[in-house]
Amino acid sequence: MSSFLLWKSQNKRCPDGEIHNFPAKYLFIRGGFIDRNVYFIEKGLTRSYCLVDGKEHTTWFSKEGDITFGLLCLYHNKAGFEFVETVEPTLAYSVPIHVLNELYDTNIEIANWGRVIHQECLLALQCVRIDNLTMTAKERYEALLKTFPDICQRVNLGYIASFLGISISTLSRIRAEL
């Protein structure tokens, strides 16, 4: 069960959320624009990335049970820098950010749920950052496989290499060694 459906089953004041059936390769959050929703991934997979000098750099993957959103949009109501696209057909629920903020202000259970979700996201991002500083490319790849065992069956190897901060040839060499 997705975090959204679990939340909805436990909180009667939870909004229904808009259902989206996104096709593969669908760009639904665009850098440079304000996106006013948080998306709960029920089925499928998304990839977050930034553009640097016209080149895409994968920063995150969100799968079933995860959430995705534009950081600056969510926290500061400003146009974000990241893009989010589906990697495969994806079923997602969206809830407007202003609705979530109203619920956080009026319902301690929902506020605590939101806090826990955001803490988990922050800790996961911090782990990736520390891993990038302290681990070899092979160790980072192995850590990714531990947390996301089927990633190689679901994601283009170029996206994985980008996420790990290595070239596709380095990733191929690592995969051949394992």
Backbone bond lengths (Angstrom), bond angles and torsions (degrees), N, CA, C in turn:
res aa  C-N    CA-C-N  psi(-1)  N-CA   C-N-CA  omega(-1)  CA-C   N-CA-C  phi
1 M - - - 1.454 - - 1.527 108.24 -
2 S 1.331 117.06 136.38 1.461 120.50 -179.85 1.513 110.69 -69.30
3 S 1.323 115.59 161.61 1.462 119.77 177.53 1.525 109.97 -61.50
4 F 1.327 117.33 -32.51 1.462 120.09 179.49 1.526 111.04 -67.46
5 L 1.325 117.56 -48.47 1.468 120.02 -178.18 1.521 110.97 -66.33
6 L 1.332 117.18 -36.38 1.460 120.42 175.90 1.523 109.76 -63.41
7 W 1.306 115.95 -47.11 1.468 121.58 178.26 1.520 110.18 -58.56
8 K 1.329 116.04 -46.79 1.464 121.00 -178.43 1.531 110.96 -62.57
9 S 1.324 117.59 -39.15 1.464 120.28 -179.17 1.524 111.86 -68.13
10 Q 1.326 117.32 -25.24 1.461 121.37 -177.02 1.527 113.64 -97.69
11 N 1.318 117.49 -11.65 1.464 120.87 -175.17 1.520 110.47 -131.89
12 K 1.300 116.22 108.04 1.464 121.45 -176.81 1.531 112.37 -64.86
13 R 1.337 117.35 -24.90 1.464 120.36 -178.55 1.525 112.45 -86.27
14 C 1.300 116.57 1.42 1.460 120.97 -179.19 1.531 109.82 -66.46
15 P 1.323 117.58 134.15 1.465 119.17 176.37 1.526 110.30 -67.79
16 D 1.323 116.25 158.63 1.457 120.36 -178.83 1.522 112.38 -65.93
17 G 1.290 117.74 -36.23 1.459 120.62 -175.50 1.514 109.58 81.62
18 E 1.302 115.55 145.29 1.458 120.80 177.21 1.523 108.10 -87.94
19 I 1.318 116.44 135.64 1.465 121.25 -179.47 1.526 108.77 -90.18
20 H 1.323 115.48 134.63 1.467 121.68 177.79 1.524 108.73 -125.69
21 N 1.308 116.28 131.68 1.464 122.35 170.19 1.520 106.57 -110.88
22 F 1.322 115.93 90.68 1.456 121.07 -177.01 1.530 109.80 -86.18
23 P 1.333 117.80 137.01 1.467 119.54 173.58 1.532 109.99 -74.85
24 A 1.310 116.59 168.79 1.466 120.77 175.26 1.526 109.48 -62.35
25 K 1.326 115.43 148.26 1.472 123.43 177.56 1.533 112.50 65.27
26 Y 1.323 117.04 26.84 1.465 121.29 179.97 1.529 109.01 -93.88
27 L 1.322 115.89 123.09 1.459 122.20 179.79 1.524 108.24 -89.53
28 F 1.338 117.54 111.68 1.461 119.34 -176.55 1.520 114.28 -115.00
29 I 1.305 118.50 -10.89 1.464 121.40 168.20 1.519 105.88 -125.51
30 R 1.331 115.80 127.34 1.456 121.08 -176.06 1.520 110.97 -114.83
31 G 1.314 115.74 129.03 1.452 120.22 174.41 1.521 109.76 -58.66
32 G 1.323 116.56 143.81 1.455 121.00 -179.72 1.515 113.63 88.97
33 F 1.321 117.37 -4.55 1.459 122.32 179.61 1.526 109.60 -126.56
34 I 1.319 115.85 153.98 1.461 120.46 175.70 1.522 108.48 -87.69
35 D 1.311 116.40 123.01 1.457 121.12 172.16 1.520 106.42 -105.26
36 R 1.285 117.36 128.10 1.466 121.60 -170.82 1.529 113.95 -99.74
37 N 1.336 117.15 23.20 1.464 120.83 -177.12 1.520 112.38 -130.55
38 V 1.322 114.17 156.30 1.461 122.57 165.75 1.523 105.20 -108.49
39 Y 1.325 116.74 136.10 1.460 121.78 -176.36 1.525 109.75 -111.53
40 F 1.314 115.50 130.77 1.462 123.29 177.85 1.527 106.93 -105.59
41 I 1.320 117.18 119.05 1.462 121.47 -175.74 1.528 109.33 -84.39
42 E 1.304 115.67 113.58 1.464 122.04 178.48 1.531 110.46 -87.72
43 K 1.330 115.97 -42.99 1.467 121.62 -179.06 1.517 106.85 -150.65
44 G 1.314 115.63 136.22 1.456 119.14 178.72 1.517 112.50 112.82
45 L 1.322 114.94 -163.69 1.457 121.00 -171.37 1.522 109.88 -153.29
46 T 1.323 115.73 137.95 1.461 120.63 176.02 1.521 109.85 -123.41
47 R 1.317 113.99 161.42 1.460 122.15 177.35 1.517 107.75 -128.16
48 S 1.326 115.79 130.70 1.462 121.03 173.78 1.522 107.32 -101.04
49 Y 1.325 115.53 142.19 1.463 118.86 178.51 1.523 110.42 -152.80
50 C 1.329 115.36 161.31 1.467 122.53 174.20 1.521 107.19 -120.45
51 L 1.298 114.52 157.13 1.458 120.73 174.73 1.522 108.52 -103.29
52 V 1.330 116.15 126.84 1.459 121.84 175.50 1.524 106.64 -128.04
53 D 1.316 115.68 116.53 1.470 121.25 -176.96 1.525 111.12 53.01
54 G 1.337 116.07 39.79 1.453 121.81 177.37 1.519 115.12 79.00
55 K 1.325 117.50 0.61 1.467 121.16 -179.24 1.520 109.84 -106.16
56 E 1.342 116.13 135.86 1.463 121.46 178.57 1.526 110.67 -78.46
57 H 1.339 115.76 134.08 1.458 122.51 175.49 1.526 107.77 -124.16
58 T 1.323 116.62 110.64 1.461 121.43 -179.05 1.520 109.66 -68.29
59 T 1.339 115.58 128.46 1.463 120.85 -177.03 1.526 113.14 -112.23
60 W 1.335 117.28 -18.61 1.466 118.54 -175.78 1.517 110.30 -167.48
61 F 1.330 115.60 155.47 1.460 123.26 170.02 1.522 107.51 -123.95
62 S 1.320 117.14 137.61 1.468 122.05 175.93 1.521 107.91 -122.79
63 K 1.336 115.06 127.88 1.463 120.23 -177.58 1.521 109.49 -121.71
64 E 1.322 116.21 -170.22 1.457 122.06 -178.31 1.533 110.71 -49.29
65 G 1.330 115.51 130.78 1.458 121.04 179.21 1.514 114.15 89.02
66 D 1.329 117.60 -8.37 1.464 121.51 -179.77 1.521 110.55 -94.21
67 I 1.327 114.64 170.03 1.455 120.56 172.64 1.520 107.95 -118.85
68 T 1.322 116.08 159.31 1.457 120.85 173.89 1.516 108.37 -144.47
69 F 1.322 114.91 150.15 1.465 121.32 -176.87 1.517 108.10 -169.31
70 G 1.324 115.91 166.02 1.453 121.22 171.60 1.523 108.79 -85.07
71 L 1.324 117.99 123.12 1.467 121.54 -175.65 1.524 112.72 -57.49
72 L 1.327 117.26 -53.09 1.465 119.15 -178.55 1.520 111.48 -65.63
73 C 1.312 116.92 -33.90 1.471 120.58 177.53 1.524 109.97 -62.68
74 L 1.317 116.61 -46.97 1.457 121.41 -176.28 1.522 111.81 -68.31
75 Y 1.320 116.86 -47.80 1.458 119.78 -171.10 1.528 114.80 -90.23
76 H 1.334 117.65 -26.11 1.466 119.09 -174.98 1.527 114.27 -131.96
77 N 1.330 117.72 5.65 1.460 121.77 -179.67 1.535 111.21 53.02
78 K 1.322 115.70 42.09 1.464 122.14 179.20 1.521 108.93 -123.94
79 A 1.315 114.78 158.27 1.459 119.59 176.61 1.523 109.60 -59.23
80 G 1.308 115.54 133.10 1.456 120.69 -177.55 1.516 112.50 -87.31
81 F 1.304 114.83 174.27 1.458 121.72 179.05 1.523 111.69 -105.79
82 E 1.342 117.08 -15.45 1.453 118.44 -175.46 1.524 111.97 -96.34
83 F 1.311 112.68 155.77 1.456 122.98 174.58 1.525 106.13 -112.72
84 V 1.323 116.83 145.47 1.465 120.25 175.22 1.521 107.34 -130.71
85 E 1.332 115.05 125.35 1.460 120.66 177.88 1.519 109.41 -130.66
86 T 1.318 114.51 155.86 1.459 119.31 176.55 1.526 108.98 -78.62
87 V 1.306 115.92 142.69 1.458 121.81 175.73 1.526 109.13 -92.96
88 E 1.309 115.88 -30.94 1.463 123.42 178.84 1.530 107.06 -141.02
89 P 1.329 118.60 167.93 1.466 118.21 176.86 1.530 109.85 -51.27
90 T 1.320 115.76 134.27 1.462 120.72 -171.10 1.521 111.23 -134.28
91 L 1.334 115.11 130.63 1.459 122.27 172.06 1.521 106.63 -99.57
92 A 1.323 116.31 122.80 1.467 120.62 -178.44 1.519 109.83 -138.01
93 Y 1.321 114.69 152.46 1.459 122.30 171.99 1.518 106.92 -108.54
94 S 1.325 116.61 138.02 1.461 118.87 174.78 1.520 109.23 -117.11
95 V 1.318 114.41 143.94 1.462 122.26 174.93 1.522 106.26 -127.77
96 P 1.334 117.87 130.15 1.461 119.70 178.55 1.532 111.47 -59.98
97 I 1.312 115.46 139.78 1.461 121.34 -179.41 1.522 110.96 -57.71
98 H 1.335 117.73 -40.65 1.473 119.05 -178.15 1.534 111.29 -65.08
99 V 1.332 117.63 -31.75 1.470 120.68 176.95 1.529 109.63 -68.21
100 L 1.332 116.45 -44.41 1.470 119.18 177.17 1.526 110.80 -60.01
101 N 1.325 117.01 -44.13 1.469 119.93 -179.38 1.526 111.80 -62.50
102 E 1.330 117.12 -39.03 1.471 120.39 176.76 1.530 110.54 -63.48
103 L 1.328 116.23 -41.24 1.462 120.04 178.65 1.526 111.20 -66.84
104 Y 1.320 117.09 -39.50 1.468 120.25 177.25 1.525 110.72 -60.40
105 D 1.331 116.26 -36.61 1.471 121.13 -178.93 1.524 113.00 -73.15
106 T 1.326 117.62 -23.60 1.466 119.88 -171.23 1.529 114.83 -116.78
107 N 1.326 117.91 -8.60 1.460 119.87 -175.46 1.527 109.65 -138.13
108 I 1.311 116.63 109.26 1.467 121.37 -176.08 1.522 112.07 -62.64
109 E 1.337 118.50 -35.04 1.466 120.39 179.25 1.521 110.93 -64.79
110 I 1.321 116.41 -43.53 1.462 119.91 178.97 1.527 109.92 -69.38
111 A 1.325 117.48 -38.81 1.467 120.53 177.14 1.528 110.68 -60.82
112 N 1.327 116.73 -42.92 1.469 120.10 178.52 1.523 111.47 -66.63
113 W 1.321 116.94 -40.73 1.458 120.81 176.44 1.531 109.58 -58.64
114 G 1.328 116.87 -47.38 1.463 120.87 178.74 1.520 111.87 -61.03
115 R 1.320 116.54 -40.91 1.465 120.89 179.11 1.524 110.46 -61.24
116 V 1.321 117.01 -44.98 1.466 120.87 -179.50 1.529 110.57 -63.28
117 I 1.324 116.73 -44.96 1.473 120.57 178.51 1.526 109.85 -57.96
118 H 1.327 116.92 -47.16 1.465 120.49 -177.92 1.526 111.68 -68.22
119 Q 1.321 117.81 -35.46 1.468 120.17 175.67 1.527 110.62 -62.86
120 E 1.322 116.50 -43.57 1.465 120.07 179.32 1.524 111.07 -62.18
121 C 1.333 116.42 -42.19 1.469 120.21 178.19 1.526 110.78 -63.33
122 L 1.321 116.94 -45.52 1.462 121.18 -179.73 1.525 111.16 -62.30
123 L 1.317 117.44 -43.88 1.464 120.59 178.69 1.530 111.59 -63.90
124 A 1.320 117.05 -40.34 1.464 120.32 178.70 1.528 110.49 -64.12
125 L 1.333 117.01 -43.20 1.466 120.46 177.28 1.524 111.18 -62.56
126 Q 1.320 116.35 -41.64 1.463 120.58 179.31 1.530 110.76 -63.94
127 C 1.311 117.39 -40.12 1.471 120.60 177.82 1.525 110.94 -61.40
128 V 1.322 116.87 -43.49 1.466 120.37 178.48 1.527 109.89 -61.50
129 R 1.308 116.23 -43.94 1.471 120.00 179.97 1.528 111.10 -61.94
130 I 1.311 117.58 -47.87 1.466 121.57 179.49 1.529 110.25 -64.26
131 D 1.335 117.07 -42.35 1.467 120.59 177.78 1.525 110.84 -58.02
132 N 1.334 116.95 -42.10 1.465 120.66 179.89 1.525 111.77 -63.16
133 L 1.314 117.05 -28.35 1.467 121.35 -179.52 1.524 113.27 -87.42
134 T 1.326 117.49 -27.16 1.468 119.93 -169.71 1.523 115.04 -116.31
135 M 1.306 118.72 -14.43 1.468 120.90 -175.55 1.520 111.14 -109.43
136 T 1.315 114.81 154.64 1.460 120.05 171.71 1.533 108.26 -73.63
137 A 1.318 115.76 167.32 1.465 120.35 177.93 1.527 110.69 -59.45
138 K 1.328 116.34 -40.92 1.465 120.13 179.56 1.523 110.57 -63.69
139 E 1.318 117.75 -43.19 1.466 121.30 179.01 1.531 111.14 -64.37
140 R 1.329 117.16 -38.62 1.474 120.14 178.15 1.526 110.48 -64.90
141 Y 1.328 116.34 -41.02 1.464 120.38 178.40 1.527 110.60 -63.60
142 E 1.316 116.82 -44.65 1.468 120.54 178.85 1.529 111.09 -62.91
143 A 1.323 117.35 -39.32 1.472 120.99 177.87 1.525 110.37 -64.71
144 L 1.331 116.76 -40.35 1.466 120.55 177.73 1.528 110.10 -62.06
145 L 1.319 117.23 -43.01 1.468 120.44 179.33 1.525 112.26 -64.26
146 K 1.321 117.22 -32.34 1.471 119.96 177.77 1.523 111.05 -66.82
147 T 1.318 117.26 -40.33 1.464 119.93 -178.07 1.527 112.35 -86.09
148 F 1.319 117.10 -20.61 1.464 121.29 -175.14 1.533 108.02 -143.62
149 P 1.357 117.44 71.10 1.472 121.72 -170.97 1.527 115.59 -57.52
150 D 1.322 118.39 -32.23 1.467 119.42 -176.21 1.528 112.97 -99.65
151 I 1.319 117.58 17.89 1.462 119.75 -175.56 1.528 112.30 -60.02
152 C 1.321 118.02 -38.43 1.466 120.31 -177.30 1.525 112.62 -68.61
153 Q 1.326 117.10 -22.33 1.461 120.38 176.22 1.531 111.19 -83.99
154 R 1.322 117.33 -16.20 1.463 120.43 -173.23 1.528 114.21 -112.15
155 V 1.324 116.78 -20.14 1.462 120.25 -170.97 1.526 110.49 -125.24
156 N 1.304 115.71 139.22 1.455 124.09 173.32 1.533 108.87 -53.94
157 L 1.326 117.36 132.08 1.467 120.72 -178.18 1.528 112.25 -60.71
158 G 1.315 117.19 -27.94 1.467 120.07 176.43 1.519 111.49 -63.31
159 Y 1.328 117.06 -37.97 1.469 120.74 177.46 1.531 110.77 -67.53
160 I 1.327 115.97 -38.65 1.468 119.83 178.86 1.527 109.72 -65.40
161 A 1.326 116.58 -45.75 1.468 120.25 178.53 1.522 110.37 -59.06
162 S 1.319 116.54 -43.99 1.462 120.71 178.59 1.523 110.96 -60.45
163 F 1.324 117.11 -44.96 1.465 121.59 178.94 1.529 111.10 -60.17
164 L 1.328 116.29 -39.49 1.461 121.13 -179.00 1.531 112.78 -80.01
165 G 1.339 116.50 -10.71 1.463 120.14 -179.71 1.519 113.21 75.94
166 I 1.339 116.39 32.01 1.463 121.53 -179.10 1.525 109.39 -131.93
167 S 1.319 116.13 169.02 1.462 120.67 177.45 1.532 109.81 -81.08
168 I 1.320 115.11 162.85 1.470 119.67 177.34 1.529 109.94 -63.94
169 S 1.324 117.32 -37.29 1.472 119.35 179.82 1.530 111.03 -65.27
170 T 1.337 117.63 -37.86 1.467 120.26 176.31 1.522 110.08 -64.97
171 L 1.333 117.06 -42.63 1.466 120.28 178.03 1.527 110.44 -61.85
172 S 1.320 117.53 -42.73 1.470 120.75 179.00 1.523 110.87 -61.56
173 R 1.315 116.75 -41.18 1.467 120.80 178.49 1.536 110.62 -63.39
174 I 1.329 116.82 -43.56 1.473 121.24 178.68 1.524 110.20 -62.00
175 R 1.321 116.40 -45.04 1.469 120.48 -179.09 1.528 111.28 -63.54
176 A 1.333 116.76 -35.74 1.467 120.74 179.45 1.530 111.18 -68.40
177 E 1.334 116.98 -30.67 1.471 121.47 -179.84 1.527 112.49 -73.78
178 L 1.319 116.55 -25.92 1.476 119.62 -175.35 1.519 112.60 -84.95
